[in-house]
Amino acid sequence: MVPKPAIIDFTVITPASGEEPPGLYLHIPFCKSRCAYCSFNSYACQSPPAAYLAALSRQIRYWAGQQWCRERTFATLFIGGGTPTIYGGSDLAGLVRLCLESFNFAAEAEITVEANPNTVNEQGLTVLRRGGVNRLSLGVQAFSDRLLVGLGRSHTLAEADAAITAARRAGFANINLDLMYGLPGQSSAAWQDSLAQALAHAPEHLACYELTIEEETPFARLVDKGELSLPAEDEALAMADLTHALLAQAGLQRYEISNYARPGFQCRHNLNYWRNGAYLGLGAGAVSCLSGFRVSMVREPEPFVELVQRGELPLDEAECLPLAARFRESVVMGLRMLDGISFARLQRQFGLTPPGYYGKILEELHQQGLVAVSQDNLRLTKAGLPVANQVLARLV
Ligand code: SF4
C-alpha cells in the first residue's frame, strides 16, 4: 500500500533563533545481506536498483529548490545506510556532486560516506575521495572472523584490513571505524584484541557500541529461545572501562557516550544531531528536523520510488513539535556529549533551562551523583555515564 503523503506548506517554516548551519543526510537502504542484530531500515539485495538513485536525485533537486534550503548553508553531508557503497564509487560521487551543485555548502564542509569492507576497493574509494568525500566511516564491528560470522556480517577480517589500507591509499585522512562489544562469545580479552587491531590502523575516529538486542531481529528470536549467550553485565562493564582506558592512552578522546576522536576529528554531522540542530534527511525512511518540523519519508524503497516517479512527495509523517518537547529532546540528546549542554544555548533557543524545567527530578539526579550541574552547564558524571539510558529516561 502506498501511504498518503502529508500536505505541508514548507514556506511557513521559519528559522529558529540561534540555529546552527544544518546537515544533509542521504539514506541508501540496501545491504548485501542482513546482519543478525540489525534493526536499521535496510533490505538485502545483490544489485541495488538504479531507480532508487534516480528517485533520490529527483528529491535532492526538489528540496534544493525549497526556500528553507535556499536560505541556508549546509555544514555537512552524510551518506549512510544500509551500505551506501553497495553502489559503485562513480554513482556515489555523482550523488555528492549533485548535492554540492544543488545546495549551498560551506567551503570546508564535512562529507562522509558509510561503507562496509567487502563493498570497497582502492579504485572506487579514489573516485569518492576525488569527488569531494573527505571522511570514510567503515563498519568493521569486530577484528575476528569467528565473531564476524556470529554477527552474520558479510565480510571477513582480511577484507576489513584491506579496506582500511585501500582507504589510506585513496587519500582518506579522516577514517572512522565502527566496532561493537558485548558480543555473543566475546571475552574482555577478545575485545581488547579487537581494539588493539583497530588502533594499529591509527584511525582518526572510533565508534564503539555495546550490542543491544533489538526486537524482531534474528538475535532477539535466539534470546527468546534461550539460544544466545551474551557476556554477563559485569563483563560488559569491564569491556566499556577497557575501551575508555585504551583509547585515551592512544590519544582518542571520548566526546560522546560511544564516540572517540583525535583532536579536531569529532564527527561534525553527528554533533549537529546531538545538539538537536536542523537537518534534512532524504531517501527511504529518512527523517528531517526543519526548525521544529519533524518530517519522515516512507520507509520502504519501492513506495518511495513509486511516489517520486508519480511526481508526489514521498512523505510518511510530518508534525510540528511543541517547544517543551523540543527542549526535552535537546537535553536528552545533548547529555550524550561528555561536555554536556549549555544553559545559555537552551535559554536562547527555548527560553527554558534544565534546573527551572525539571526542578526536583534534576536535584535528585544531582544528589545521586549522576549529573553535574554548574552555573551554565549540565552533564553526566563518571557515575552517570554507564547508566546514561536510565538517567536520560527520567528527563524525556
Ligand atoms: S551492514 Fe549495517 S545496515 Fe546492513 S544489515 Fe548489517 S548492520 Fe544492518
Residues whose N, C-alpha, C, O or C-beta is under 5 A from the ligand:
A	BS01	SF4	C31 S33 R34 C35 C38 F40 S42 G81 G82
